[in-house]
Amino acid sequence: MPASTLILASTSRHRRTLMERLGLPFSAVAPGVDESRSFREPVEQLVKRLSRAKAEAVAAGNPGSIIIGSDQAAEREGEILGKPGDHATAAAQLKAASGKYMKFHTGLCVIDTRDGRVQEYTDVTRVAFRRLTDTEIERYLQAEKSYDSAGSFKSEGLGISLFEGIESNDPSALIGLPLITLCRFLRTSGLELP
């Protein structure tokens, strides 16, 4: 399969890095999708809808391609958390997570435009935070400015030190793209992995 036929519908550097782990040639295209949450939309539905919308948006202009769409949302005690964007918001998110659980919902949609097949999956990863002091939070954010990550940490980096444990079927889902399921979907579409 030529490189131009596998497309990641995302501008996320984290998802791009995960895709590179598979060793398959791919391109990344901005989907241009409004990521606003509908009124009272459950978080599971939100990530499923946005994953599919991203894949469909890119699929529309790329016939003969396999399109990968993904979206993630962090949830703490029923509240959806966005990317903090700045130091103060990141510190507040981590302080609120101290000693609690946070859920990460990661949606995946693969559209094979060659035959119209759509494959979808939603992963839920539970992260248990240890009790964090203000000093530990500040030290972490100075070392790893994770202002572009939902939940204000990067589990693939120093953020792992903030946890008591992680419950997941696919550890890569926490970073933003469930690779185990993605590999299964890509094999179904005829790609050879590994």
NUDRENLUM-988518 format. One line per field, with one value per residue (C-alpha): residue number from 1; residue in three letters; x, y, z. Coordinates in steps of 0.5 Angstrom, whole numbers, plus 500, padded with zeros to 3 digits. Layout:
N
seq NUM  ...
type ALA  ...
X X  ...
Y Y  ...
Z Z  ...
***
This chain:
194
seq 1  2  3  4  5  6  7  8  9  10  11  12  13  14  15  16  17  18  19  20  21  22  23  24  25  26  27  28  29  30  31  32  33  34  35  36  37  38  39  40  41  42  43  44  45  46  47  48  49  50  51  52  53  54  55  56  57  58  59  60  61  62  63  64  65  66  67  68  69  70  71  72  73  74  75  76  77  78  79  80  81  82  83  84  85  86  87  88  89  90  91  92  93  94  95  96  97  98  99  100  101  102  103  104  105  106  107  108  109  110  111  112  113  114  115  116  117  118  119  120  121  122  123  124  125  126  127  128  129  130  131  132  133  134  135  136  137  138  139  140  141  142  143  144  145  146  147  148  149  150  151  152  153  154  155  156  157  158  159  160  161  162  163  164  165  166  167  168  169  170  171  172  173  174  175  176  177  178  179  180  181  182  183  184  185  186  187  188  189  190  191  192  193  194
type MET  PRO  ALA  SER  THR  LEU  ILE  LEU  ALA  SER  THR  SER  ARG  HIS  ARG  ARG  THR  LEU  MET  GLU  ARG  LEU  GLY  LEU  PRO  PHE  SER  ALA  VAL  ALA  PRO  GLY  VAL  ASP  GLU  SER  ARG  SER  PHE  ARG  GLU  PRO  VAL  GLU  GLN  LEU  VAL  LYS  ARG  LEU  SER  ARG  ALA  LYS  ALA  GLU  ALA  VAL  ALA  ALA  GLY  ASN  PRO  GLY  SER  ILE  ILE  ILE  GLY  SER  ASP  GLN  ALA  ALA  GLU  ARG  GLU  GLY  GLU  ILE  LEU  GLY  LYS  PRO  GLY  ASP  HIS  ALA  THR  ALA  ALA  ALA  GLN  LEU  LYS  ALA  ALA  SER  GLY  LYS  TYR  MET  LYS  PHE  HIS  THR  GLY  LEU  CYS  VAL  ILE  ASP  THR  ARG  ASP  GLY  ARG  VAL  GLN  GLU  TYR  THR  ASP  VAL  THR  ARG  VAL  ALA  PHE  ARG  ARG  LEU  THR  ASP  THR  GLU  ILE  GLU  ARG  TYR  LEU  GLN  ALA  GLU  LYS  SER  TYR  ASP  SER  ALA  GLY  SER  PHE  LYS  SER  GLU  GLY  LEU  GLY  ILE  SER  LEU  PHE  GLU  GLY  ILE  GLU  SER  ASN  ASP  PRO  SER  ALA  LEU  ILE  GLY  LEU  PRO  LEU  ILE  THR  LEU  CYS  ARG  PHE  LEU  ARG  THR  SER  GLY  LEU  GLU  LEU  PRO
X 500  503  505  499  494  494  492  492  486  490  495  497  504  503  498  504  509  505  503  511  512  508  513  508  508  503  501  498  492  488  481  478  473  469  471  465  461  454  449  450  453  456  464  463  459  463  470  466  463  469  473  468  467  475  476  470  472  479  476  471  477  482  479  483  485  485  483  485  481  482  479  480  477  479  474  474  468  463  467  470  477  480  488  490  494  497  501  496  490  495  497  489  488  493  491  484  486  490  488  483  481  481  478  481  476  479  475  478  475  478  475  477  475  476  470  467  468  468  471  470  472  472  477  477  483  483  488  489  493  497  496  500  503  503  511  511  506  510  516  513  510  517  520  515  510  504  500  498  495  488  489  496  501  504  504  510  514  515  508  508  511  504  500  498  496  493  487  487  486  491  497  498  490  492  497  492  491  489  495  493  486  488  493  487  483  489  490  483  484  489  496  501  503  508
Y 500  507  512  517  512  512  519  521  526  530  535  532  531  526  522  523  520  514  513  513  507  503  504  505  511  516  523  527  532  537  535  542  540  544  540  544  539  539  541  535  530  525  524  517  520  526  523  518  523  527  521  520  527  528  521  523  530  528  522  526  529  523  517  511  512  509  515  515  519  520  524  524  527  527  527  528  527  528  534  534  537  541  542  547  552  555  554  556  552  546  547  547  541  537  540  538  531  529  523  522  518  521  518  518  517  516  515  512  511  508  509  505  509  504  500  504  500  504  501  505  504  508  506  508  509  510  514  514  520  520  525  531  537  544  543  537  540  546  542  537  543  546  540  538  544  539  545  542  535  534  533  537  531  527  519  518  522  525  525  518  520  523  516  511  506  506  501  500  495  499  504  508  510  515  518  519  514  506  503  496  497  501  495  490  495  496  489  488  493  489  492  488  489  488
Z 500  498  503  501  503  510  513  521  521  527  528  535  536  541  536  530  535  537  529  528  533  528  522  517  512  513  513  518  516  520  520  521  526  531  537  542  546  545  551  556  551  555  555  551  546  545  544  539  535  534  532  527  525  524  520  515  514  512  508  504  500  500  496  496  503  510  515  522  527  534  540  548  554  561  566  574  578  572  570  563  563  557  556  561  556  562  569  573  570  570  577  579  575  578  585  584  582  588  591  586  580  573  567  560  554  548  541  535  528  522  515  509  503  498  501  506  512  518  525  531  539  545  551  558  562  570  573  580  583  589  594  591  595  592  592  588  583  582  581  576  572  572  570  564  562  560  558  552  555  558  565  566  565  560  563  557  561  568  569  571  578  580  580  584  578  572  569  562  556  552  555  549  549  555  551  545  540  542  538  540  537  531  529  529  525  520  519  518  512  509  512  515  522  524
***
